[in-house]
Amino acid sequence: MPINYYLFLAIALFSIGVVGVLTRRNAIIIFMCIELMLNAVNLLLVAFSKMHYHQAAAAAIPVANPGIDGQLFVFFIMVVAAAEVSVGLAIIVMLYRNIHSVDINFLNRLKH
């Protein structure tokens, strides 16, 4: 499958995520859009890693780690995303307990 398909899909997913982050007010939807953007980057990392491996194999260049470099980066991104979601959801739960809403416009009340 050509890399162009992966590029277009990743750009579409990332664009949907950016639009969601910039236009939505619900904190849970914003976190979902951030996860969508991270998954778009993960898709590109794996696709580029696979493309690099196939080009190296076609050129008869010996590769020490065949196609797993991008997958290692994806693993670390997933670990960071899991930590971000756990902290973010804890903040959202405390926000909901205090003001009974998950609207991010109410975060201005936390300044006082």
Secondary structure as the mmCIF struct_conf table of DSSP 4:
data_model
#
loop_
_struct_conf.conf_type_id
_struct_conf.id
_struct_conf.beg_label_comp_id
_struct_conf.beg_label_asym_id
_struct_conf.beg_label_seq_id
_struct_conf.end_label_comp_id
_struct_conf.end_label_asym_id
_struct_conf.end_label_seq_id
HELX_RH_AL_P HELX_RH_AL_P1 ILE A 3 THR A 23
STRN STRN1 ASN A 26 ASN A 26
HELX_RH_AL_P HELX_RH_AL_P2 ALA A 27 ALA A 58
TURN_TY1_P TURN_TY1_P1 ALA A 59 ALA A 60
BEND BEND1 ALA A 64 ASN A 65
TURN_TY1_P TURN_TY1_P2 PRO A 66 GLY A 67
HELX_RH_AL_P HELX_RH_AL_P3 ASP A 69 ILE A 99
BEND BEND2 HIS A 100 HIS A 100
STRN STRN2 ASP A 103 ASP A 103
HELX_RH_3T_P HELX_RH_3T_P1 ILE A 104 LYS A 111
#
